[in-house]
Amino acid sequence: MIGPLSWVLIYVKDVNKVRPFYEDVLRLTLKSVRPQIVVFDTGHCRLELMGKLDNGPDVMDDARGWQRNKVLISFHVEDIKAEVAAIESRGGQCISGIKPTVGAPGEPQKGWIAQFMDPEGNIIELCEEPLDF
């Protein structure tokens, strides 16, 4: 049986350039810092930023947004309007605006999302909707 998700890793070109977005703009809790690896505590799952190491991609291009990554990292929030305003006050730019969530055809909207982009073009989302687990 597969257990709970333990961590999400984002490969980055420059850990020191990207770290302030997660630490200062999103205000994630810093768990540990090692050369080329910064780990944030996000509750039940860690978020890791990893610079070039032997097990990572050989080439990191300058693609941004959905051209850069096809995986979306979404953080649950209780009040999306307040969180978006707080992140924007710390220098983050909401690239999507606050939009309704979407589900399967015919399902009603359950909540709201807002997306941000880190300095290297990775998309990070906030989501205000009931957790179903």
DSSP file (Angstrom, degrees, kcal/mol; ACC not computed):
  #  RESIDUE AA STRUCTURE BP1 BP2  ACC     N-H-->O    O-->H-N    N-H-->O    O-->H-N    TCO  KAPPA ALPHA  PHI   PSI    X-CA   Y-CA   Z-CA
    1    1 A M              0   0    0      0, 0.0     2,-0.4     0, 0.0     0, 0.0   0.000 360.0 360.0 360.0 134.8    0.0    0.0    0.0
    2    2 A I        -     0   0    0      1,-0.1     3,-0.1     3,-0.0     0, 0.0  -0.675 360.0-146.3 -82.2 133.1    1.3    3.5   -0.9
    3    3 A G        -     0   0    0     -2,-0.4     3,-0.1     1,-0.2    -1,-0.1  -0.024  37.4 -53.8 -85.1-167.9    1.4    5.8    2.1
    4    4 A P        -     0   0    0      0, 0.0    -1,-0.2     0, 0.0     2,-0.2  -0.248  67.8 -85.4 -68.5 157.7    0.8    9.6    2.2
    5    5 A L        -     0   0    0      1,-0.2     3,-0.1    -3,-0.1    -3,-0.0  -0.446  42.8-172.3 -60.9 128.4    2.7   12.0    0.0
    6    6 A S        -     0   0    0      1,-0.3    40,-2.4    -2,-0.2     2,-0.3   0.824  57.2  -9.1 -99.5 -36.4    6.0   12.8    1.9
    7    7 A W  E     -a   46   0A   0     38,-0.2     2,-0.4     2,-0.0    -1,-0.3  -0.995  46.5-143.5-158.8 159.1    7.5   15.5   -0.2
    8    8 A V  E     -a   47   0A   0     38,-2.5    40,-3.2    -2,-0.3     2,-0.4  -0.990  22.8-156.7-121.3 132.7    7.3   17.5   -3.5
    9    9 A L  E     -a   48   0A   0     -2,-0.4     2,-0.5    38,-0.2    40,-0.2  -0.931   6.8-164.6-116.3 132.9   10.6   18.5   -5.1
   10   10 A I  E     -a   49   0A   0     38,-3.0    40,-2.4    -2,-0.4     2,-0.4  -0.967  16.6-141.3-114.4 117.9   11.0   21.4   -7.5
   11   11 A Y  E     -a   50   0A   0     -2,-0.5     2,-0.3    38,-0.2    40,-0.2  -0.639  28.3-179.3 -75.2 131.8   14.2   21.4   -9.5
   12   12 A V        -     0   0    0     38,-2.6     3,-0.3    -2,-0.4    40,-0.2  -0.931  35.2-137.7-131.6 155.0   15.6   25.0   -9.9
   13   13 A K  S    S+     0   0    0     -2,-0.3     2,-0.5     1,-0.3    39,-0.4   0.898  99.3  24.7 -74.8 -41.4   18.6   26.5  -11.6
   14   14 A D    >>  -     0   0    0      1,-0.2     4,-1.8    37,-0.1     3,-0.6  -0.872  61.3-173.2-133.4  97.8   19.4   28.9   -8.7
   15   15 A V  H 3> S+     0   0    0     -2,-0.5     4,-2.6    -3,-0.3    -1,-0.2   0.887  89.0  53.7 -57.1 -42.5   18.3   27.9   -5.2
   16   16 A N  H 34 S+     0   0    0      1,-0.2    -1,-0.2     2,-0.2    -2,-0.0   0.787 108.9  49.1 -67.8 -27.2   19.4   31.2   -3.7
   17   17 A K  H <4 S+     0   0    0     -3,-0.6     4,-0.3     2,-0.1    -1,-0.2   0.857 118.5  37.9 -76.4 -36.9   17.3   33.2   -6.3
   18   18 A V  H >X S+     0   0    0     -4,-1.8     3,-1.2     1,-0.2     4,-1.1   0.794  98.0  77.8 -87.3 -31.2   14.1   31.2   -5.7
   19   19 A R  H 3X S+     0   0    0     -4,-2.6     4,-2.6     1,-0.3     3,-0.3   0.857  87.1  58.1 -51.4 -45.5   14.3   30.6   -2.0
   20   20 A P  H 3>>S+     0   0    0      0, 0.0     4,-2.6     0, 0.0     5,-1.5   0.826 100.2  58.8 -60.5 -29.5   13.1   34.1   -1.0
   21   21 A F  I <4>S+     0   0    0     -3,-1.2     5,-2.7    -4,-0.3     4,-0.5   0.947 114.2  36.0 -61.1 -47.2    9.9   33.7   -2.9
   22   22 A Y  I  <5S+     0   0    0     -4,-1.1     6,-2.8    -3,-0.3    -1,-0.2   0.864 127.2  37.4 -74.9 -37.0    8.9   30.6   -0.8
   23   23 A E  I  <5S+     0   0    0     -4,-2.6    -2,-0.2     4,-0.2    -1,-0.1   0.917 131.6  21.0 -82.8 -46.2   10.4   31.9    2.5
   24   24 A D  I  <5S+     0   0    0     -4,-2.6    -3,-0.2    -5,-0.3    -2,-0.1   0.833 130.7  36.1 -97.3 -36.8    9.6   35.6    2.4
   25   25 A V  I   <S+     0   0    0     -5,-1.5    -3,-0.2    -4,-0.5    65,-0.1   0.941 132.5  26.3 -84.7 -52.7    6.7   36.0   -0.1
   26   26 A L  S   <S-     0   0    0     -5,-2.7    -4,-0.2    -6,-0.2    -3,-0.2   0.739  97.3-141.1 -79.5 -22.5    4.7   32.8    0.6
   27   27 A R        +     0   0    0     -6,-0.3    -4,-0.2    -7,-0.3     2,-0.2   0.888  33.1 173.0  60.9  44.1    6.1   32.6    4.2
   28   28 A L        -     0   0    0     -6,-2.8     2,-0.5     1,-0.1    -1,-0.2  -0.509  41.0-100.4 -74.5 152.3    6.5   28.9    4.2
   29   29 A T  E     -B   41   0A   0     12,-0.9    12,-3.1    -2,-0.2     2,-0.3  -0.644  33.6-129.2 -80.1 120.5    8.3   27.5    7.3
   30   30 A L  E     +B   40   0A   0     -2,-0.5    10,-0.3    10,-0.2     3,-0.1  -0.532  29.8 174.7 -70.8 128.0   12.0   26.8    6.7
   31   31 A K  E     -     0   0A   0      8,-3.3     2,-0.3     1,-0.4     9,-0.2   0.821  60.4 -16.0-101.2 -46.1   12.9   23.2    7.8
   32   32 A S  E     -B   39   0A   0      7,-1.6     7,-3.0     2,-0.0     2,-0.4  -0.993  48.0-151.9-160.1 156.1   16.5   22.9    6.6
   33   33 A V  E     +B   38   0A   0     -2,-0.3     5,-0.2     5,-0.2    -3,-0.0  -0.996  22.6 159.4-133.9 126.9   19.1   24.3    4.3
   34   34 A R  E >   -B   37   0A   0      3,-3.1     3,-2.1    -2,-0.4     2,-0.2  -0.878  58.4 -64.3-133.1 167.2   22.0   22.3    2.8
   35   35 A P  T 3  S-     0   0    0      0, 0.0     3,-0.0     0, 0.0    -2,-0.0  -0.390 123.6  -4.9 -56.3 123.1   24.1   23.1   -0.3
   36   36 A Q  T 3  S+     0   0    0     -2,-0.2    15,-2.8     1,-0.1     2,-0.4   0.464 121.9  87.6  71.9   5.0   21.7   23.1   -3.3
   37   37 A I  E <   +BC  34  50A   0     -3,-2.1    -3,-3.1    13,-0.2     2,-0.4  -0.977  46.8 177.8-139.1 124.9   18.7   21.9   -1.2
   38   38 A V  E     -BC  33  49A   0     11,-2.2    11,-2.9    -2,-0.4     2,-0.4  -0.995  13.8-161.6-123.6 129.0   16.2   24.0    0.8
   39   39 A V  E     -BC  32  48A   0     -7,-3.0    -8,-3.3    -2,-0.4    -7,-1.6  -0.929   3.5-165.2-117.9 132.9   13.4   22.3    2.6
   40   40 A F  E     -BC  30  47A   0      7,-3.0     7,-2.2    -2,-0.4     2,-0.6  -0.918  20.1-129.4-115.0 142.0   10.1   23.8    3.8
   41   41 A D  E     +BC  29  46A   0    -12,-3.1   -12,-0.9    -2,-0.4     5,-0.2  -0.801  30.2 169.0 -88.3 121.3    7.6   22.3    6.2
   42   42 A T        -     0   0    0      3,-1.0     2,-0.7    -2,-0.6     3,-0.2  -0.032  57.0 -93.5-121.5  29.9    4.1   22.5    4.8
   43   43 A G  S    S+     0   0    0      1,-0.2    -1,-0.2     0, 0.0     3,-0.0  -0.866 104.3   5.7  99.7-118.7    2.3   20.2    7.3
   44   44 A H  S    S+     0   0    0     -2,-0.7     2,-0.4    -3,-0.1    -1,-0.2   0.586 131.9  48.0 -78.9  -9.6    2.1   16.6    6.2
   45   45 A C  S    S-     0   0    0     -3,-0.2    -3,-1.0   -38,-0.0   -38,-0.2  -0.995  75.6-137.1-136.0 134.9    4.3   17.1    3.2
   46   46 A R  E     -aC   7  41A   0    -40,-2.4   -38,-2.5    -2,-0.4     2,-0.5  -0.601   9.9-144.5 -87.4 152.4    7.6   18.8    2.7
   47   47 A L  E     -aC   8  40A   0     -7,-2.2    -7,-3.0    -2,-0.2     2,-0.4  -0.984  20.0-167.2-114.9 123.9    8.4   21.1   -0.2
   48   48 A E  E     -aC   9  39A   0    -40,-3.2   -38,-3.0    -2,-0.5     2,-0.5  -0.925  14.6-158.0-116.4 135.5   12.0   20.9   -1.4
   49   49 A L  E     -aC  10  38A   0    -11,-2.9   -11,-2.2    -2,-0.4     2,-0.5  -0.948  20.2-171.9-103.6 127.8   13.9   23.2   -3.8
   50   50 A M  E     -aC  11  37A   0    -40,-2.4   -38,-2.6    -2,-0.5   -13,-0.2  -0.976  11.4-155.3-130.0 124.5   16.8   21.4   -5.4
   51   51 A G        -     0   0    0    -15,-2.8     2,-0.3    -2,-0.5   -38,-0.2  -0.154  57.4 -46.1 -77.2-176.8   19.6   22.9   -7.5
   52   52 A K  S    S+     0   0    0    -39,-0.4     2,-0.3   -40,-0.2    -1,-0.2  -0.359  72.3 154.4 -61.4 117.3   21.6   20.8  -10.0
   53   53 A L    >   -     0   0    0     -2,-0.3     3,-1.7    -3,-0.1   -17,-0.0  -0.812  59.1 -88.2-131.7 175.0   22.7   17.6   -8.4
   54   54 A D  T 3  S+     0   0    0      1,-0.3    -2,-0.1    -2,-0.3     4,-0.0   0.752 123.3  49.6 -61.4 -26.6   23.6   14.2  -10.1
   55   55 A N  T 3  S+     0   0    0      2,-0.0    -1,-0.3     3,-0.0     3,-0.1   0.388  98.5  85.7 -96.4   6.7   20.0   12.9  -10.0
   56   56 A G  S <  S-     0   0    0     -3,-1.7    -4,-0.1     1,-0.2    -5,-0.0  -0.257  92.5 -61.1 -96.6-175.4   18.3   15.9  -11.5
   57   57 A P        -     0   0    0      0, 0.0    -1,-0.2     0, 0.0    -4,-0.1  -0.356  37.5-136.9 -66.6 146.2   17.7   17.1  -15.1
   58   58 A D  S    S+     0   0    0      1,-0.2     2,-0.4    -3,-0.1    -2,-0.0   0.830  89.5  34.5 -71.6 -32.5   20.8   17.7  -17.2
   59   59 A V        -     0   0    0      2,-0.0     2,-0.6    -7,-0.0    -1,-0.2  -0.985  61.5-165.5-129.1 131.7   19.4   20.9  -18.7
   60   60 A M        -     0   0    0     -2,-0.4     2,-0.0    -3,-0.1    -8,-0.0  -0.954  21.1-163.3-112.5 110.6   17.2   23.5  -17.1
   61   61 A D        -     0   0    0     -2,-0.6   -48,-0.1     7,-0.1    -2,-0.0  -0.216  29.9-108.7 -86.5-178.2   15.8   25.8  -19.7
   62   62 A D        +     0   0    0      2,-0.0     6,-0.1    -2,-0.0    -1,-0.1   0.174  66.9 137.4 -97.5  16.9   14.2   29.2  -19.3
   63   63 A A        -     0   0    0      4,-0.1     2,-0.3     5,-0.1     0, 0.0  -0.262  37.5-155.6 -60.8 152.3   10.6   28.1  -20.0
   64   64 A R    >   -     0   0    0      4,-0.1     3,-1.5    58,-0.0     4,-0.4  -0.885  44.9  -7.3-129.8 159.7    8.0   29.5  -17.7
   65   65 A G  G >> S-     0   0    0     56,-1.9     4,-2.1    -2,-0.3     3,-1.3  -0.244 128.6  -6.1  60.6-137.8    4.6   28.6  -16.5
   66   66 A W  G 34 S+     0   0    0      1,-0.3    -1,-0.3     2,-0.2    -3,-0.0   0.708 133.3  60.9 -68.4 -19.2    2.9   25.6  -18.1
   67   67 A Q  G <4 S+     0   0    0     -3,-1.5    -1,-0.3     1,-0.1    -2,-0.2   0.759 109.2  44.6 -74.1 -23.3    5.8   25.3  -20.6
   68   68 A R  T <4 S+     0   0    0     -3,-1.3     2,-0.4    -4,-0.4    -2,-0.2   0.917 126.9   7.1 -84.9 -49.4    8.1   24.8  -17.6
   69   69 A N     <  -     0   0    0     -4,-2.1    -1,-0.3    52,-0.3    54,-0.1  -0.982  44.2-161.9-139.7 149.4    6.2   22.3  -15.6
   70   70 A K  S    S+     0   0    0     -2,-0.4     2,-0.5    -3,-0.1    -4,-0.1   0.325  72.6  88.1-107.9   3.6    3.0   20.3  -15.9
   71   71 A V        -     0   0    0      2,-0.0     2,-0.5    52,-0.0    52,-0.3  -0.895  66.0-149.9-106.3 132.8    2.6   19.6  -12.2
   72   72 A L        -     0   0    0     -2,-0.5     2,-0.6    50,-0.1    52,-0.1  -0.882   0.4-153.4-105.0 129.7    0.7   22.1  -10.1
   73   73 A I  E     -d  124   0B   0     50,-1.0    52,-3.1    -2,-0.5     2,-0.4  -0.911  19.9-172.6-100.7 120.4    1.5   22.6   -6.5
   74   74 A S  E     -d  125   0B   0     -2,-0.6     2,-0.5    50,-0.2    52,-0.2  -0.952  11.9-157.3-122.1 131.3   -1.6   23.8   -4.6
   75   75 A F  E     -d  126   0B   0     50,-3.0    52,-2.6    -2,-0.4     2,-0.2  -0.905  21.0-125.5-107.0 131.5   -1.8   25.0   -1.0
   76   76 A H  E     -d  127   0B   0     -2,-0.5     2,-0.3    50,-0.2    52,-0.2  -0.550  31.8-177.5 -73.0 136.2   -5.1   25.0    0.9
   77   77 A V        -     0   0    0     50,-2.3    52,-0.3    -2,-0.2     3,-0.2  -0.952  29.1-145.2-132.4 154.7   -6.1   28.3    2.4
   78   78 A E  S    S+     0   0    0     -2,-0.3     2,-0.4     1,-0.3    -1,-0.1   0.809  96.5  25.6 -86.1 -33.4   -9.1   29.4    4.5
   79   79 A D     >  -     0   0    0      1,-0.1     4,-2.2     2,-0.0    -1,-0.3  -0.830  65.2-176.1-136.6  93.5   -9.5   32.9    3.1
   80   80 A I  H  > S+     0   0    0     -2,-0.4     4,-2.8    -3,-0.2     5,-0.3   0.860  83.1  54.6 -64.4 -37.9   -8.2   33.2   -0.5
   81   81 A K  H  > S+     0   0    0      1,-0.2     4,-2.1     2,-0.2    -1,-0.2   0.928 111.6  44.8 -62.1 -43.4   -8.8   37.0   -0.8
   82   82 A A  H  > S+     0   0    0      2,-0.2     4,-2.3     1,-0.2    -2,-0.2   0.901 114.7  48.3 -67.0 -40.7   -6.8   37.7    2.4
   83   83 A E  H  X S+     0   0    0     -4,-2.2     4,-2.7     2,-0.2     5,-0.2   0.911 111.4  49.2 -67.8 -42.4   -4.0   35.3    1.4
   84   84 A V  H  X S+     0   0    0     -4,-2.8     4,-2.6     1,-0.2     5,-0.2   0.938 112.6  48.4 -61.4 -45.6   -3.7   36.8   -2.1
   85   85 A A  H  X S+     0   0    0     -4,-2.1     4,-1.9    -5,-0.3    -2,-0.2   0.904 112.4  49.0 -61.2 -41.5   -3.6   40.3   -0.7
   86   86 A A  H  X S+     0   0    0     -4,-2.3     4,-0.8     2,-0.2    -2,-0.2   0.924 112.7  46.6 -64.9 -44.7   -1.0   39.3    1.9
   87   87 A I  H ><>S+     0   0    0     -4,-2.7     5,-2.5     1,-0.2     3,-0.7   0.907 112.2  50.3 -65.5 -41.6    1.3   37.6   -0.8
   88   88 A E  H ><5S+     0   0    0     -4,-2.6     3,-1.6     1,-0.2    -1,-0.2   0.862 105.1  57.5 -64.9 -33.9    0.9   40.6   -3.1
   89   89 A S  H 3<5S+     0   0    0     -4,-1.9    -1,-0.2     1,-0.3    -2,-0.2   0.739 106.0  51.4 -67.7 -20.2    1.9   43.0   -0.3
   90   90 A R  T <<5S-     0   0    0     -4,-0.8    -1,-0.3    -3,-0.7    -2,-0.2   0.254 133.0 -88.5 -99.6  11.1    5.1   41.0    0.0
   91   91 A G  T < 5S+     0   0    0     -3,-1.6    -3,-0.2     1,-0.3     2,-0.1   0.372  82.6 134.1 103.9  -4.8    5.9   41.3   -3.7
   92   92 A G      < -     0   0    0     -5,-2.5     2,-0.5    -6,-0.1    -1,-0.3  -0.470  44.7-143.4 -75.5 151.4    4.2   38.2   -5.2
   93   93 A Q        -     0   0    0     24,-0.3    24,-0.6    -2,-0.1     2,-0.6  -0.966   8.1-137.4-120.3 119.0    2.1   38.7   -8.3
   94   94 A C  B     -E  116   0B   0     -2,-0.5    22,-0.2     1,-0.2     4,-0.1  -0.631  19.1-172.5 -73.1 117.7   -1.1   36.8   -8.8
   95   95 A I  S    S+     0   0    0     20,-2.4    21,-0.2    -2,-0.6    -1,-0.2   0.576  78.6  35.5 -90.9 -10.2   -1.0   35.7  -12.5
   96   96 A S  S    S-     0   0    0     19,-1.0    -1,-0.1     1,-0.1    20,-0.1   0.616  94.5-134.4-114.7 -17.7   -4.5   34.3  -12.7
   97   97 A G        -     0   0    0     18,-0.4     2,-0.6     2,-0.1    18,-0.5  -0.210  53.0 -52.1  73.7 176.1   -6.7   36.5  -10.5
   98   98 A I  S    S+     0   0    0     16,-0.1    16,-0.2    -4,-0.1   -17,-0.0  -0.796  73.1 174.6 -89.1 121.4   -9.1   34.7   -8.2
   99   99 A K  E     -F  113   0B   0     14,-2.7    14,-3.0    -2,-0.6     2,-0.1  -0.862  34.3 -97.1-126.3 156.8  -11.1   32.2  -10.2
  100  100 A P  E     -F  112   0B   0      0, 0.0    12,-0.3     0, 0.0     2,-0.1  -0.422  43.2-110.1 -69.3 148.9  -13.6   29.5   -9.5
  101  101 A T        -     0   0    0     10,-2.3     2,-0.4    27,-0.2    10,-0.1  -0.370  31.2-142.2 -70.4 158.9  -12.4   26.0   -9.2
  102  102 A V        +     0   0    0      7,-0.1     2,-0.2    -2,-0.1     7,-0.0  -0.946  22.0 171.7-124.5 149.0  -13.4   23.6  -11.9
  103  103 A G        -     0   0    0     -2,-0.4     3,-0.1     4,-0.3     6,-0.1  -0.486  48.9 -38.3-130.1-157.9  -14.4   19.9  -11.7
  104  104 A A  S >  S-     0   0    0     -2,-0.2     3,-2.4     1,-0.2    -1,-0.3  -0.317  84.4 -73.6 -66.0 154.7  -15.8   17.3  -13.9
  105  105 A P  T 3  S+     0   0    0      0, 0.0    -1,-0.2     0, 0.0    -3,-0.0  -0.241 122.4  18.5 -52.0 132.9  -18.4   18.4  -16.4
  106  106 A G  T 3  S+     0   0    0      1,-0.3    -2,-0.1    -3,-0.1     0, 0.0   0.255  94.2 122.1  89.3 -12.5  -21.7   19.0  -14.6
  107  107 A E    <   -     0   0    0     -3,-2.4    -4,-0.3     1,-0.1    -1,-0.3  -0.625  64.2-117.3 -82.3 142.3  -20.2   19.3  -11.1
  108  108 A P        -     0   0    0      0, 0.0    -4,-0.1     0, 0.0    -1,-0.1  -0.365  37.0 -88.4 -74.1 158.0  -20.8   22.6   -9.3
  109  109 A Q        -     0   0    0      1,-0.1    -7,-0.1    -2,-0.1     3,-0.1  -0.398  37.0-171.0 -61.0 138.7  -17.9   24.9   -8.3
  110  110 A K        -     0   0    0      1,-0.1     2,-0.3    -3,-0.1    -1,-0.1   0.609  56.2 -42.3-107.3 -18.0  -16.5   24.0   -4.9
  111  111 A G        -     0   0    0     18,-0.2   -10,-2.3   -10,-0.1     2,-0.3  -0.857  65.2 -66.8-176.6-151.7  -14.2   26.9   -4.2
  112  112 A W  E     -FG 100 128B   0     16,-2.2    16,-2.9   -12,-0.3     2,-0.3  -0.943  28.4-163.7-135.2 150.2  -11.7   29.4   -5.6
  113  113 A I  E     -FG  99 127B   0    -14,-3.0   -14,-2.7    -2,-0.3     2,-0.3  -0.932   4.6-173.8-130.9 157.4   -8.1   29.3   -6.8
  114  114 A A  E     - G   0 126B   0     12,-1.8    12,-3.0    -2,-0.3     2,-0.4  -0.967  15.0-148.7-147.4 138.3   -5.3   31.9   -7.4
  115  115 A Q  E     - G   0 125B   0    -18,-0.5   -20,-2.4    -2,-0.3   -19,-1.0  -0.878  12.2-176.5-117.6 143.5   -2.0   31.2   -9.1
  116  116 A F  E     -EG  94 124B   0      8,-3.3     8,-2.7    -2,-0.4     2,-0.4  -0.844  17.5-136.8-126.1 162.5    1.5   32.8   -8.6
  117  117 A M  E     - G   0 123B   0    -24,-0.6   -24,-0.3    -2,-0.3     6,-0.2  -0.989  14.3-136.8-125.3 131.5    4.8   32.2  -10.4
  118  118 A D    >   -     0   0    0      4,-2.6     3,-2.0    -2,-0.4  -100,-0.1  -0.258  42.5 -88.1 -75.9 173.8    8.1   31.9   -8.6
  119  119 A P  T 3  S+     0   0    0      0, 0.0    -1,-0.1     0, 0.0  -101,-0.1   0.709 128.7  48.2 -60.1 -20.6   11.2   33.7  -10.0
  120  120 A E  T 3  S-     0   0    0      2,-0.1  -102,-0.0  -102,-0.0  -107,-0.0   0.430 124.0 -98.2 -99.5   0.9   12.1   30.7  -12.3
  121  121 A G  S <  S+     0   0    0     -3,-2.0   -56,-1.9     1,-0.3     2,-0.3   0.580  71.0 145.6  99.7   9.9    8.5   30.3  -13.7
  122  122 A N        -     0   0    0    -58,-0.1    -4,-2.6   -54,-0.1     2,-0.4  -0.656  47.0-126.6 -80.0 136.6    7.1   27.4  -11.5
  123  123 A I  E     - G   0 117B   0     -2,-0.3   -50,-1.0   -52,-0.3     2,-0.4  -0.712  25.3-173.9 -90.6 130.7    3.4   27.8  -10.8
  124  124 A I  E     -dG  73 116B   0     -8,-2.7    -8,-3.3    -2,-0.4     2,-0.3  -0.980   9.8-158.5-122.2 134.1    2.2   27.8   -7.2
  125  125 A E  E     -dG  74 115B   0    -52,-3.1   -50,-3.0    -2,-0.4     2,-0.4  -0.862  13.1-151.5-118.3 147.7   -1.5   27.8   -6.5
  126  126 A L  E     -dG  75 114B   0    -12,-3.0   -12,-1.8    -2,-0.3     2,-0.4  -0.917  19.4-167.3-106.8 143.3   -3.7   28.7   -3.5
  127  127 A C  E     -dG  76 113B   0    -52,-2.6   -50,-2.3    -2,-0.4     2,-0.7  -0.981  14.9-166.9-138.6 124.4   -7.0   26.9   -3.2
  128  128 A E  E     + G   0 112B   0    -16,-2.9   -16,-2.2    -2,-0.4   -27,-0.2  -0.899  46.1 110.2-108.9 100.8  -10.0   27.7   -1.0
  129  129 A E  S    S-     0   0    0     -2,-0.7   -18,-0.2   -52,-0.3   -52,-0.1  -0.965  74.5 -76.0-160.6 159.7  -12.3   24.8   -1.0
  130  130 A P        -     0   0    0      0, 0.0     2,-0.5     0, 0.0    -2,-0.0  -0.337  45.6-123.7 -60.9 138.7  -13.4   22.1    1.4
  131  131 A L        -     0   0    0      1,-0.1    -3,-0.0     2,-0.0     0, 0.0  -0.753  18.3-159.8 -84.6 127.7  -10.9   19.3    1.9
  132  132 A D              0   0    0     -2,-0.5    -1,-0.1     1,-0.2     0, 0.0   0.000 360.0 360.0 -99.4  28.4  -12.5   15.9    1.1
  133  133 A F              0   0    0      0, 0.0    -1,-0.2     0, 0.0    -2,-0.0   0.426 360.0 360.0-129.9 360.0  -10.1   13.7    2.9
